[in-house]
Amino acid sequence: MTSATLRVAVLGSTGSIGRQTLDVASRNPDRVRIVALAANCSGELLAEQARTFNVCAIAIGESEHAPCATDLPAGTSCGTGPEALVALASADDVDVADDAGAAV
């Protein structure tokens, strides 16, 4: 039986549980694809994760911590605030939004 790859948005990706979720996903690339990431204020780590997983979108709760566009993979969008988090979690290319402790 062949199963489709699950497209996941990790909300709170820079926290302990979020990092563990990304670790599990990285060990199962045939089953899980990280398509979006969100954090409250850890912009540098969020940008690093975006590069590692080559996601199409990120969101950050506190706009003053948003990573520079040059730190993100080409074509990755970056939203700020609660509205961006909702949009990211409900995007058409997301099968599952995993709330790993997002504080947004």
C-alpha positions as CSV (number, residue, x, y, z in Angstrom):
1,M,0.0,0.0,0.0
2,T,1.4,3.4,-1.0
3,S,0.6,6.4,1.1
4,A,0.8,10.0,0.0
5,T,3.3,12.4,1.6
6,L,1.7,14.4,4.4
7,R,2.2,18.1,4.0
8,V,2.7,19.7,7.4
9,A,2.8,23.2,8.8
10,V,4.6,23.3,12.2
11,L,3.4,26.1,14.4
12,G,5.9,26.8,17.1
13,S,8.7,25.2,15.1
14,T,11.5,26.9,17.1
15,G,10.4,25.5,20.5
16,S,11.4,22.2,22.0
17,I,8.4,20.2,20.7
18,G,8.6,21.9,17.3
19,R,12.3,21.1,16.9
20,Q,11.5,17.4,17.8
21,T,8.7,17.4,15.2
22,L,11.1,18.7,12.6
23,D,13.6,16.0,13.6
24,V,11.0,13.2,13.1
25,A,10.0,14.7,9.8
26,S,13.6,14.9,8.6
27,R,13.9,11.2,9.3
28,N,10.8,10.3,7.3
29,P,11.0,12.4,4.1
30,D,9.0,9.8,2.2
31,R,6.0,10.2,4.5
32,V,6.2,13.8,5.8
33,R,7.0,17.1,4.0
34,I,7.3,20.3,6.0
35,V,5.7,23.0,3.9
36,A,5.3,25.9,6.4
37,L,6.8,27.0,9.7
38,A,5.7,29.5,12.4
39,A,7.3,31.0,15.5
40,N,6.6,33.8,17.9
41,C,9.9,35.6,18.0
42,S,12.9,33.4,17.1
43,G,13.5,34.8,13.6
44,E,17.0,33.6,13.1
45,L,16.2,30.0,13.9
46,L,13.0,30.2,11.9
47,A,15.0,31.4,8.9
48,E,17.5,28.5,9.4
49,Q,14.6,26.0,9.6
50,A,13.1,27.5,6.4
51,R,16.4,27.0,4.6
52,T,16.8,23.4,5.9
53,F,13.3,22.4,4.9
54,N,12.9,24.7,1.9
55,V,9.4,25.7,2.9
56,C,7.1,27.9,0.8
57,A,5.8,30.0,3.8
58,I,6.7,31.1,7.3
59,A,4.9,33.3,9.8
60,I,6.2,35.1,12.9
61,G,4.2,36.5,15.7
62,E,6.3,39.5,16.5
63,S,7.1,41.5,13.4
64,E,10.2,43.1,14.8
65,H,11.8,39.6,14.9
66,A,10.9,38.7,11.3
67,P,13.9,37.4,9.4
68,C,15.2,39.3,6.4
69,A,14.0,38.1,3.0
70,T,17.6,37.5,2.0
71,D,17.9,34.9,4.8
72,L,15.0,32.8,3.4
73,P,14.9,30.4,0.4
74,A,13.9,32.0,-2.9
75,G,10.1,32.2,-3.1
76,T,9.4,31.7,0.6
77,S,6.8,34.2,1.9
78,C,7.0,35.7,5.3
79,G,3.9,36.9,7.2
80,T,3.7,38.5,10.6
81,G,1.1,38.6,13.3
82,P,-1.8,36.3,14.2
83,E,-3.5,36.7,10.8
84,A,-0.4,35.3,9.1
85,L,-0.5,32.3,11.5
86,V,-4.1,31.6,10.6
87,A,-3.4,31.9,6.9
88,L,-0.4,29.6,7.1
89,A,-2.3,26.9,9.1
90,S,-5.3,27.0,6.7
91,A,-3.4,27.2,3.4
92,D,-4.5,24.8,0.6
93,D,-1.1,23.1,0.5
94,V,-1.2,22.1,4.2
95,D,-2.8,18.8,5.1
96,V,-2.0,19.1,8.9
97,A,-1.1,22.0,11.1
98,D,0.8,20.8,14.1
99,D,0.6,23.2,17.0
100,A,3.9,22.5,18.7
101,G,3.3,25.3,21.2
102,A,3.0,28.5,19.1
103,A,2.5,31.5,21.3
104,V,1.1,33.7,18.5
